[in-house]
Amino acid sequence: MLSLQSLGTPQGDIDNLRQWFAQGDAASIGNQMHSSIQLLTPQGDGYYSKAQATMILSRFFQSHPPKSCTINSQGSSDNGAYYAILKLETANGGFRVSLFMKKGATGLEIQELKIEP
């Protein structure tokens, strides 16, 4: 599989997202979101505005304080979409974080975010 870096894509965005998940930084993650996003967490799922999704993510981090986060997989598709699969370790156990993104004006924008046990 080709890495995002070898395709000339914003590898820094993926690295930043990994770091922000490790820190529980919902605000910085929210800044990378599209104006509306599909969000799935253990508490439920739906389509939300960027502001709503950021608040939900903040509540998730309050309930599940992060300990560490690693990148398990990443890549892209022919239609300009990118993905990253992260492993998030929290005080309450591990979670698989799936991010689906497209390039926006300022970098990758999260279109879909799934946090699953």
TAMO-V262822 format. One record per residue. N is the residue number from 0. PHI is phi in whole degrees, -180 to 180 (999 if undefined). Layout:
n: (N & N)
phi: (PHI & PHI)
This chain:
n: (0 & 1 & 2 & 3 & 4 & 5 & 6 & 7 & 8 & 9 & 10 & 11 & 12 & 13 & 14 & 15 & 16 & 17 & 18 & 19 & 20 & 21 & 22 & 23 & 24 & 25 & 26 & 27 & 28 & 29 & 30 & 31 & 32 & 33 & 34 & 35 & 36 & 37 & 38 & 39 & 40 & 41 & 42 & 43 & 44 & 45 & 46 & 47 & 48 & 49 & 50 & 51 & 52 & 53 & 54 & 55 & 56 & 57 & 58 & 59 & 60 & 61 & 62 & 63 & 64 & 65 & 66 & 67 & 68 & 69 & 70 & 71 & 72 & 73 & 74 & 75 & 76 & 77 & 78 & 79 & 80 & 81 & 82 & 83 & 84 & 85 & 86 & 87 & 88 & 89 & 90 & 91 & 92 & 93 & 94 & 95 & 96 & 97 & 98 & 99 & 100 & 101 & 102 & 103 & 104 & 105 & 106 & 107 & 108 & 109 & 110 & 111 & 112 & 113 & 114 & 115 & 116)
phi: (999 & -78 & -85 & -61 & -63 & -71 & -90 & 75 & -97 & -73 & -56 & -59 & -63 & -65 & -62 & -62 & -60 & -58 & -64 & -65 & -65 & -62 & -92 & 69 & -91 & -62 & -64 & -68 & -62 & -59 & -64 & -91 & -82 & -67 & -62 & -135 & -147 & -89 & -127 & -123 & -130 & -59 & -85 & 149 & -146 & 172 & -100 & -136 & -70 & -56 & -65 & -63 & -63 & -64 & -65 & -63 & -64 & -61 & -64 & -60 & -65 & -67 & -80 & -133 & -59 & -69 & -111 & -162 & -152 & -129 & -88 & -88 & -159 & -158 & 179 & -146 & -119 & -66 & -91 & 88 & -93 & -128 & -139 & -146 & -114 & -112 & -110 & -104 & -99 & -124 & -63 & -112 & 117 & -96 & -137 & -95 & -112 & -110 & -117 & -119 & -136 & -134 & -68 & -118 & -64 & -116 & 133 & -72 & -115 & -72 & -99 & -145 & -135 & -122 & -122 & -127 & -63)
